[in-house]
Amino acid sequence: MNGVGIRARDVRAVVQEQHPETVFTRRDIYNARASINCDKLGGYTPTAALIKLFDENKIPYLVKWADNNSNRLVGLVWTFPYCLQMWKRFPEVISFDNTYNTNRFKLPLFQATGQTCLGSVYNAAFGLIDNEKREGFQFLSESIRQLAEQHLVRQPGVIITDFDDAMKAALNDQFPEAQQQLCIHHIISNVLLKAKQKWVTDREPDSSGSSVDDCDGESASVQTHSKLSPKDRRFIHQPVAEDIPHSYHGVLMMWKHVMFAETEEAHEKAWCDLCREFDDQRAILRYLHGTYMPVRAQWARCFIRKYRNFGIRVTSGTEASNNNVKSYLLNGMSNLHRLVEAIQDMIRDQERDFAHASAEDEVLTARGHIGSSSEYLGDLRTAISSKALALIARQHRDADKEEPIPCAFGRVR
């Protein structure tokens, strides 16, 4: 029970239930775990033991040491054989995000993830850096590119991140051919927060000169959610109603029209409508115009639909993986060796779950696409996932609904 995130009191409860005659305390469990971890390190420091583990198991990695201290790790990027296997299969869209409180050195843990043919998330690579400035992100993105090149992984066509200028600049430097897109969930959350903060009533002075305007930069999603009420958080996911209230909720509703417009003309009209409806909320309009409109090619549906992102428009898969890692840790004070062990446990479970889901998918595919109505699929019925078949079937249905297209030789579809 040392290798998974089970608390000492839970271990004690299980053992006492099965062996009631046993007498021990939680401190005994802590001491036993410390002894096991010490034996695992084999006399090395946790960081040295980790590098030894990578070398002995041929785990691909790139490491950076401090210039003034060759024993102080300031950057580490690595992947695992199964991660490489999935990365090679599904390299088209890669999402980047980070999390905190996973190790005693307070190094942010970064994950690069992609999506499988079944719609599930896989991990491509992991990284630790000692700062979230351009230098740290440069090492992170450059190392991921080097790992991809060393193992013949195709470059991504689309990269999805949150609104971090330093990270985006570093990724653009290493993957200039990839189209960067912004996580729309982060955008929606931040727009709702800023609209709530900046909203003024007829009895209030315009807040354009307030301190709120001085912090228009993007904030982390954890900070955003801490300032939104439970009702606000639920509202983020609600569909847009026909009646738009003149409130900060109404701002978000009309902003969603701007985000999800199918054409550039509809996008422009939605933006004009929003500006007209909320002309009395100049601080909010300035925020939207100055923060998001200059980079709308990275989030507006009418622009990003031109790129093959397979419908992936959020970093939630990576964020879920961040939370998943923590479930394999006892606490946020693990050494780096223990952190990587926990990630290995997660990857083993991920591999097993994907194999199980793939086997189920083969059965579902065989059942769902048999018959004369699916003959147009041909050999695809046994070659691709049910998710892909469903997408093709939807396009086929849409094509059948279209009016015949006139041409010089008659009318054809």
Secondary structure, DSSP 4 states (H G I P E B T S, - for coil): --SS---HHHHHHHHHHH-TT----HHHHHHHHHHHHHHHHTTS-HHHHHHHHHHHTT--EEEEEETTEEEEEEEEEE--HHHHHHHHHS-SEEEEEEE-SSSTT-PPEEEEEEE-TTS-EEEEEEEEES--SHHHHHHHHHHHHHHHHHTTPPPPSEEEE-S-HHHHHHHHHH-TTSEEEE-HHHHHHHHHHHHHHH---TTS--GGGSGGGGG-S---HHHHHHTS-HHHHHHHTSPPPSSPPSSHHHHHHHHHHHHH-SSHHHHHHHHHHHHHHTTT-HHHHHHHHHHTGGGGGGT-HHHHTTS--TT---SHHHHHHHHHHHHTSSSTT--HHHHHHHHHHHHHHHHHHHHHHHHHHHHHHHHHT-SGGGGGGGGGGGTS-HHHHHHHHHHHHHHHHSPPEEETTEEE-
